[in-house]
């Protein structure tokens, strides 16, 4: 509004910029809404939903995810949804903060435990120095999800040395994920 009075010639470029910002925000909101749908994991299984998520990250953020998955994952629906959300949050953090275009996700079983690793070779960070506006909420959310599945959550990161998220949860006996 001030430009309209002071320099009317600058109004059109500013409006164009605002329109671009609004369209970008709308596209981001649509992507977030789609990602929040828990039905993708329930309808397609964890592995298929993850592969689709990795493809969307590649298209949207240029983040390539190397995926390693073991056989005989025995997971409940609650565990599949929880692991999906942890992986989703970890990869979103990598896309936002790590300043790198590659990440690795490994999902395996050993000794009646399901092990999840999400790793990158990005800029890393000091976990103790994280503030609420810089990802503390995301880390807390991942930890809470792991604990709700009676599991453990660890983050190993140092400035200049990348980041490694490790989650271990008990494998459900008698249930086999359709992955």
Secondary structure, DSSP 8 states (H G I E B T S, - for coil): -HHHHH-GGGHHHHHHHHHHHHHHHHHHHHHHHHHH-THHHHHH-HHHHHHHHHHHHHHHH--EEEEEE-S-----HHHHHHHHHHHHHHHHHHHHHS--SEEEEEEEEETTEEEEEEEE-S----GGG--GGGTHHHHHHHHHHHHHTT-EEEEEE-TTS-EEEEEEEE--TT-----
